Amino acid sequence: MTNNTTILLVDDEVEIRQLVAIYLQNEGYRLLEASNGVEALEWVQKEEIDLVVLDLMMPLKDGITTCQEIRQTHTMPIIMLTAKTEEIHKIQGLSIGADDYITKPFHPLELVARIKSQLRRYQTYGTKPGNLSELVLGELTVYLDQHEVYRGQQKIDLSPKEFAILTLLAENPGKVYSLEKIYEKVWKEDFIPSYNTVMVHIRKLREKIEPDPKKPIYIQTVWGVGYKLGITPPKRS
């Protein structure tokens, strides 16, 4: 059994990762693994991840800090793992963006049940933590709920597809999207190799948002690969 759901498992204990991996892979999930917060953030930037299982106590970068940094740009569910039973640590994790927690030691089947519950809720209701309805990109402000883009006080009129392309890249800063992936994400259809509609929409988008469309700073081309956001959104409090 396989599906398209990708789980990122972050824990510095190899034995826990190996045990949990067996259960998740038996459920058909695609699994990525990291042993610390630094590796986890690298995966988040490179891959499309549907849910993160994140240990609290780790070397290099702990779970709290990692969760905060993920929440600056991503909205996937996060389940915290902790060996600490004090309520303050559970509350701290939930307050900075985690969706659920589970205390070690735990049975892998309980974790699988929590994962399924969070994925079902997120996929059904599109639950987003915190205030992620506004993205600031240099001089641009993108209001996700209103589907509006402003440069200062001036509204920029974008078509629905142009807005969708911009937000796809803006919500995944640094990640490079191919023409095929952009088309599949925005148009919700299988990509036709000879179809240049994505390039046309990107050209029009650049004409509307770039100070100089010939030297784009927002929608940048990665030659031979695709497109990415050229500006890093600021951290949100």
C-alpha positions as CSV (number, residue, x, y, z in Angstrom):
1,M,0.0,0.0,0.0
2,T,1.4,3.4,-1.0
3,N,0.1,7.0,-1.0
4,N,1.5,10.4,-1.7
5,T,1.7,11.5,1.9
6,T,5.2,12.4,3.1
7,I,6.1,12.3,6.8
8,L,9.2,13.9,8.2
9,L,10.4,12.1,11.4
10,V,12.9,14.1,13.5
11,D,14.5,12.4,16.4
12,D,18.2,12.0,17.5
13,E,17.5,8.4,18.8
14,V,18.2,6.0,16.0
15,E,16.2,3.2,17.6
16,I,13.0,5.3,17.8
17,R,13.4,6.3,14.2
18,Q,13.9,2.7,13.1
19,L,10.9,1.5,15.1
20,V,8.5,4.2,14.0
21,A,9.7,3.9,10.4
22,I,8.5,0.3,10.2
23,Y,5.0,1.3,11.2
24,L,4.7,4.4,9.0
25,Q,6.0,2.6,6.0
26,N,3.6,-0.3,6.6
27,E,0.8,2.4,6.4
28,G,2.2,3.4,3.0
29,Y,3.6,6.7,4.0
30,R,6.7,8.1,2.3
31,L,9.2,8.7,5.1
32,L,12.0,11.2,5.5
33,E,14.3,11.2,8.5
34,A,16.4,13.7,10.4
35,S,18.5,13.4,13.6
36,N,18.3,17.1,14.6
37,G,16.6,20.4,13.9
38,V,19.2,21.6,11.3
39,E,18.6,18.5,9.2
40,A,14.9,18.8,9.6
41,L,14.9,22.4,8.3
42,E,16.9,21.3,5.3
43,W,14.3,18.7,4.4
44,V,11.5,21.2,4.9
45,Q,13.1,23.5,2.3
46,K,13.8,20.8,-0.2
47,E,10.7,18.6,0.0
48,E,6.9,18.9,0.1
49,I,6.1,17.5,3.6
50,D,2.6,16.8,4.8
51,L,3.3,16.2,8.5
52,V,6.3,16.5,10.8
53,V,6.9,14.3,13.9
54,L,9.4,16.4,15.9
55,D,11.3,15.4,19.0
56,L,11.7,18.1,21.7
57,M,15.2,17.5,23.0
58,M,17.8,17.3,20.2
59,P,21.4,18.4,19.6
60,L,22.3,21.4,17.4
61,K,18.7,22.8,17.3
62,D,16.0,21.7,19.7
63,G,12.4,20.9,18.8
64,I,10.9,24.2,20.1
65,T,13.3,26.3,18.0
66,T,12.8,24.0,14.9
67,C,9.0,24.2,15.3
68,Q,9.1,28.0,15.5
69,E,11.2,28.2,12.3
70,I,9.0,25.8,10.4
71,R,6.0,27.8,11.4
72,Q,7.4,31.0,9.8
73,T,6.7,29.7,6.3
74,H,4.8,26.3,6.5
75,T,1.4,25.2,7.8
76,M,1.6,21.4,7.8
77,P,0.7,19.6,11.1
78,I,3.5,19.1,13.7
79,I,3.4,16.4,16.4
80,M,5.9,16.9,19.2
81,L,7.6,14.0,20.9
82,T,8.8,14.6,24.4
83,A,10.2,12.5,27.3
84,K,9.2,15.2,29.7
85,T,5.8,14.8,31.4
86,E,5.5,18.3,32.9
87,E,2.5,20.2,31.5
88,I,4.6,23.3,30.9
89,H,6.6,21.6,28.1
90,K,3.4,20.4,26.4
91,I,1.9,23.9,26.7
92,Q,5.1,25.5,25.3
93,G,5.1,23.2,22.3
94,L,1.4,23.8,21.5
95,S,1.8,27.6,22.0
96,I,4.5,28.0,19.4
97,G,2.7,26.1,16.7
98,A,2.6,22.4,17.3
99,D,-0.7,20.7,16.7
100,D,-0.4,17.7,19.0
101,Y,2.1,16.0,21.4
102,I,2.9,12.5,22.5
103,T,5.0,11.6,25.5
104,K,7.8,9.0,25.4
105,P,7.6,6.1,25.8
106,F,4.7,5.6,23.4
107,H,3.4,2.8,21.3
108,P,4.0,3.3,17.5
109,L,0.3,2.5,16.8
110,E,-0.7,5.4,19.0
111,L,1.5,7.7,17.0
112,V,0.1,6.4,13.7
113,A,-3.4,7.1,15.0
114,R,-2.4,10.7,16.0
115,I,-0.8,11.2,12.5
116,K,-3.9,10.0,10.7
117,S,-6.1,12.2,12.8
118,Q,-4.0,15.3,12.2
119,L,-3.8,14.6,8.4
120,R,-7.5,14.1,8.2
121,R,-8.2,17.3,10.0
122,Y,-5.7,19.3,8.0
123,Q,-6.7,17.9,4.6
124,T,-10.4,18.4,5.4
125,Y,-10.4,21.8,7.0
126,G,-7.1,23.3,5.8
127,T,-6.3,24.2,9.4
128,K,-3.5,26.8,9.7
129,P,-1.8,27.7,12.9
130,G,-1.2,31.2,14.0
131,N,-1.4,34.3,11.8
132,L,-0.1,33.1,8.4
133,S,-2.7,34.9,6.3
134,E,-0.3,37.7,5.4
135,L,3.1,37.4,3.6
136,V,5.5,40.3,3.3
137,L,7.8,40.0,0.3
138,G,10.1,43.0,0.1
139,E,7.8,45.9,-1.0
140,L,4.9,43.5,-1.7
141,T,2.3,42.3,0.8
142,V,0.3,39.2,-0.1
143,Y,-3.1,38.8,1.7
144,L,-3.8,35.1,1.4
145,D,-7.4,35.1,2.7
146,Q,-8.4,38.0,0.5
147,H,-6.4,36.9,-2.6
148,E,-4.9,40.4,-2.9
149,V,-1.5,41.8,-3.4
150,Y,-0.3,45.3,-2.6
151,R,2.8,47.4,-3.2
152,G,2.6,49.9,-0.4
153,Q,-1.0,51.2,-0.6
154,Q,-1.3,50.3,-4.3
155,K,-3.3,47.2,-5.1
156,I,-1.9,44.9,-7.9
157,D,-4.5,43.1,-9.9
158,L,-3.5,39.5,-10.4
159,S,-5.5,36.8,-12.1
160,P,-6.4,33.7,-9.9
161,K,-3.6,31.7,-11.6
162,E,-1.0,34.4,-11.2
163,F,-1.9,34.8,-7.6
164,A,-1.7,31.0,-7.1
165,I,1.7,30.9,-8.7
166,L,3.0,33.7,-6.5
167,T,1.7,32.2,-3.3
168,L,3.0,28.7,-4.2
169,L,6.5,30.1,-4.4
170,A,6.0,32.6,-1.5
171,E,4.9,29.9,0.9
172,N,7.9,27.8,0.0
173,P,10.8,30.2,-0.1
174,G,14.0,28.8,-1.5
175,K,12.3,25.8,-3.1
176,V,12.6,25.4,-6.8
177,Y,9.5,24.4,-8.7
178,S,9.7,23.0,-12.3
179,L,7.1,24.0,-14.9
180,E,5.5,20.6,-14.5
181,K,5.2,20.9,-10.8
182,I,3.8,24.5,-11.0
183,Y,1.2,23.4,-13.5
184,E,0.1,20.4,-11.5
185,K,-0.1,22.4,-8.3
186,V,-1.9,25.5,-9.8
187,W,-4.0,24.0,-12.6
188,K,-4.7,20.6,-10.8
189,E,-4.1,18.8,-14.1
190,D,-1.4,16.6,-15.6
191,F,1.3,18.6,-17.2
192,I,1.5,18.7,-21.0
193,P,5.2,19.1,-22.0
194,S,4.5,21.3,-25.0
195,Y,2.1,23.5,-23.1
196,N,3.8,26.9,-22.3
197,T,0.9,28.4,-20.3
198,V,3.0,28.5,-17.1
199,M,5.7,30.5,-18.8
200,V,3.1,32.9,-20.2
201,H,1.6,33.4,-16.7
202,I,5.0,33.9,-15.1
203,R,5.9,36.5,-17.7
204,K,2.6,38.4,-17.0
205,L,3.1,38.1,-13.3
206,R,6.6,39.5,-13.5
207,E,5.3,42.4,-15.6
208,K,2.9,43.3,-12.7
209,I,5.1,42.8,-9.6
210,E,8.7,43.2,-10.7
211,P,10.4,46.6,-10.6
212,D,12.3,45.5,-13.7
213,P,10.7,42.4,-15.3
214,K,14.0,41.8,-17.3
215,K,15.9,41.5,-14.0
216,P,13.3,39.8,-11.7
217,I,13.9,39.8,-7.9
218,Y,10.7,38.1,-6.9
219,I,10.2,35.3,-9.4
220,Q,13.7,34.1,-10.3
221,T,14.6,31.5,-12.9
222,V,16.9,28.6,-11.9
223,W,18.1,27.7,-15.4
224,G,17.4,24.1,-16.4
225,V,15.3,23.5,-13.3
226,G,12.5,25.9,-12.8
227,Y,11.5,28.9,-10.7
228,K,11.8,30.0,-7.1
229,L,11.0,32.9,-4.8
230,G,14.0,35.3,-4.9
231,I,13.2,37.2,-1.7
232,T,13.2,35.6,1.8
233,P,10.1,36.6,3.8
234,P,11.0,38.1,7.2
235,K,10.5,36.0,10.4
236,R,7.1,36.5,12.0
237,S,6.6,37.0,15.6
